[in-house]
Amino acid sequence: MSTLWQTNFEDAEHLLPGYPKFESARLAEERSVTMEKVYQITPAEFVPLIMALPKKGRVHLIDVDGVWCWFRIDSVGAERMSGLLPSAITGAGTLRAGTVLVRAELKMSLLKENADPAVPPWELPCYNFRVTPVTLRCTPRHFYPAAGDPVLGAGAAASLAPMPLVNTAGVPLSVTSSRVLTRFSFNYNMRSDPGHYAEALDFSWVWPGHCNAGAVLFAGIEFPPLTLMLESFSFELCEEAYSYRTAADGSETAVSGVWRYLKCAVRLLADPLSFVRDYLNVGTHRIGRNGPERLWQWTDGAGNPACGSYADALPHADAQEVSELLFLNETGTGIAGTGSDGRQIPTFRRGVLERPLDFAPLGLPAGPPW
């Protein structure tokens, strides 16, 4: 048994002649128009009308004087214009007794003109495309010395090669800096079916924080591996009713239905230097036969500092546990060597914190946003 909430509502059956019509337009960052519709409905049809009007933020297909256009809905409002119409003013074939007039105002931004009404909303290009700078706080490990630096030496203007960011004693400096990354945010539509719904769920709660494992062509730009991070992904289930006429074999056929799709909101961060980070390879332990063991330090017979295991340190009267972090060698079996200046050569672990993923399943728009 059907209910009021399941009643289908068709615009063409309820619009007054001359509607819809456009009232105004605004030309700023986007082309937006205000469209007015006046409906003649029974009181019982008011809720179905409200349920049929497109929601804010959704896409909407409209026939504008024979040209089909996709719009993004910026706002929608509806208000009653009259009470019940008496039979005294009806009878001209336009107004019916026992009905009310309702005015709907839709403010919309043009997405695509000359659209094919048979093409579903998930075939639209991305929309609401934004590119903004994002400040990232970071701890740099390298820098490029310039004139006046005591290590670079006199007469040099600047180093073209990075050097470890350490003080003149070779100890890493604790420096906090800021870098500017680029955030891309946009919407695009996906077909609503079990497969795409399952993918969208994964994108929303499993994928954020992961970087691209391979090169990605997005928004007309090719991003090398590990330079693009999925910051967030969200989606909502949407419906868009469609109705149009098509000609075939000399006769017209009415086509109508409802497209169900996922409206997806994506935010990506791009780092031109990649999201790979250096992490200090330092510690007070080394790898021994039975796992990590404490490092000890002492002075050898030549008066040079030495470092090793507890067993190696036992013969030396000045042996003591290492209390300050030291750079370890690549295998972790001891400390890193020293350079010609007698300072330890810094070593680092290098990588990203989340497993890189193949971004192809995301279906990111490869071309520019137009």
C-alpha positions, 0 to 999 in steps of 0.5 A, spaced: 500 500 500 503 506 497 503 512 502 504 519 502 512 519 502 512 514 496 508 518 491 512 520 485 512 527 483 513 530 476 514 537 475 511 537 468 504 535 471 504 541 476 508 547 474 504 553 472 505 555 464 511 560 463 515 556 469 520 555 470 523 562 469 530 565 471 530 571 475 537 573 476 544 571 475 551 573 478 558 573 475 563 572 480 568 566 481 562 562 478 556 563 473 550 562 478 543 563 476 536 564 480 531 560 477 523 560 480 518 555 479 511 556 481 507 549 482 499 548 483 498 542 488 493 539 493 495 540 500 497 533 500 502 534 495 506 539 499 511 534 502 512 530 495 514 536 492 519 538 498 522 531 497 522 531 489 526 538 490 534 537 489 538 538 495 543 543 496 550 541 494 547 536 489 547 536 481 541 537 477 539 536 470 535 542 467 532 543 460 534 551 458 530 552 452 532 546 449 539 546 451 540 541 457 545 543 462 548 540 469 547 545 475 550 545 482 545 547 487 547 552 492 540 553 495 533 551 495 527 554 498 519 553 498 514 557 500 506 557 499 503 563 495 496 562 497 491 559 500 486 554 497 483 557 491 476 557 490 472 555 485 470 562 483 477 563 480 478 557 476 475 554 470 480 557 465 483 551 464 489 553 468 487 553 475 484 548 479 479 549 485 482 546 492 489 547 490 495 552 493 500 555 489 507 554 492 513 558 489 520 554 489 527 558 488 533 555 486 540 558 486 544 554 482 551 554 479 552 552 472 557 545 471 556 543 464 552 546 458 550 542 452 549 536 456 546 529 453 540 528 458 541 520 457 548 521 460 548 519 468 551 524 473 557 520 474 560 521 467 560 529 469 567 532 470 569 533 477 566 540 480 567 545 486 575 544 484 579 548 489 587 549 490 590 552 496 596 552 500 597 548 507 603 550 512 606 544 514 610 544 521 616 539 520 623 538 523 629 539 518 635 534 518 639 537 512 640 545 510 644 549 505 650 553 508 651 560 506 656 565 506 658 566 513 657 559 515 663 557 519 663 550 516 662 552 509 669 556 509 671 563 507 669 565 500 664 561 499 657 564 497 653 558 498 653 550 498 649 547 492 649 540 496 645 539 502 649 538 509 647 535 515 643 540 520 648 539 526 652 544 530 659 545 529 660 539 534 657 534 530 650 534 534 644 534 530 640 541 531 633 541 534 630 546 529 622 546 527 621 549 520 615 550 516 613 548 509 608 550 504 604 544 501 598 544 496 591 542 498 587 539 492 579 539 494 574 537 489 567 533 488 566 528 483 560 522 482 561 515 482 555 510 480 551 507 486 552 500 486 555 495 491 562 495 488 563 502 488 559 503 495 564 498 498 570 501 495 568 508 497 567 505 504 575 503 504 577 510 501 573 513 507 576 510 513 582 505 510 586 510 505 587 517 508 594 518 510 596 513 504 601 516 499 601 514 491 605 508 490 606 509 483 606 516 478 599 519 478 596 523 473 591 528 476 588 534 474 592 535 468 599 534 473 603 528 473 605 526 480 611 522 481 611 516 487 610 518 494 608 526 492 600 525 493 597 523 499 589 522 500 588 527 506 580 525 506 575 522 503 567 522 504 561 521 500 553 521 501 548 517 497 544 521 492 538 521 487 537 525 481 530 524 477 530 525 470 525 526 464 526 527 457 523 525 450 527 522 445 526 521 438 526 514 434 523 512 428 519 518 427 516 518 433 517 520 440 518 516 447 518 519 454 524 517 458 524 517 465 527 514 472 532 516 477 539 516 477 542 513 484 549 516 485 555 517 490 557 524 491 564 524 493 568 529 497 576 528 496 582 532 499 589 531 497 595 534 499 601 534 494 608 535 497 613 536 491 619 534 495 615 527 496 612 525 503 618 521 504 622 523 511 628 522 514 628 519 521 635 519 525 638 512 526 640 514 533 640 510 539 644 507 546 643 499 544 646 495 538 644 488 535 647 483 539 646 475 538 640 475 543 637 481 540 638 489 542 644 490 548 646 496 551 652 500 548 658 501 552 664 506 551 671 507 554 678 510 552 682 505 548 690 504 549 691 510 544 687 514 548 681 514 543 674 513 545 671 506 543 664 503 543 662 496 544 658 491 548 659 490 555 664 484 554 668 489 550 668 494 556 670 490 562 677 490 561 677 498 561 677 502 568 673 508 565 668 504 561 661 506 562 654 505 559 652 510 553 647 515 556 647 520 550 644 518 543 649 516 538 648 515 530 648 507 529 651 504 523 647 501 517 646 494 520 645 496 527 651 492 530 655 498 532 656 506 532 657 510 525 664 511 523 667 518 524 669 523 518 675 526 517 673 532 522 673 526 527 665 527 528 660 521 527 657 521 520 650 522 521 645 516 519 638 516 517 632 511 516 628 514 510 621 512 508 613 514 509 609 512 515 603 509 511 604 503 506 604 506 499 597 504 495 596 504 488 591 510 487 588 507 480 582 505 484 580 512 486 578 514 479 581 521 480 580 525 474 586 525 470 584 532 466 584 539 468 577 541 471 573 543 465 
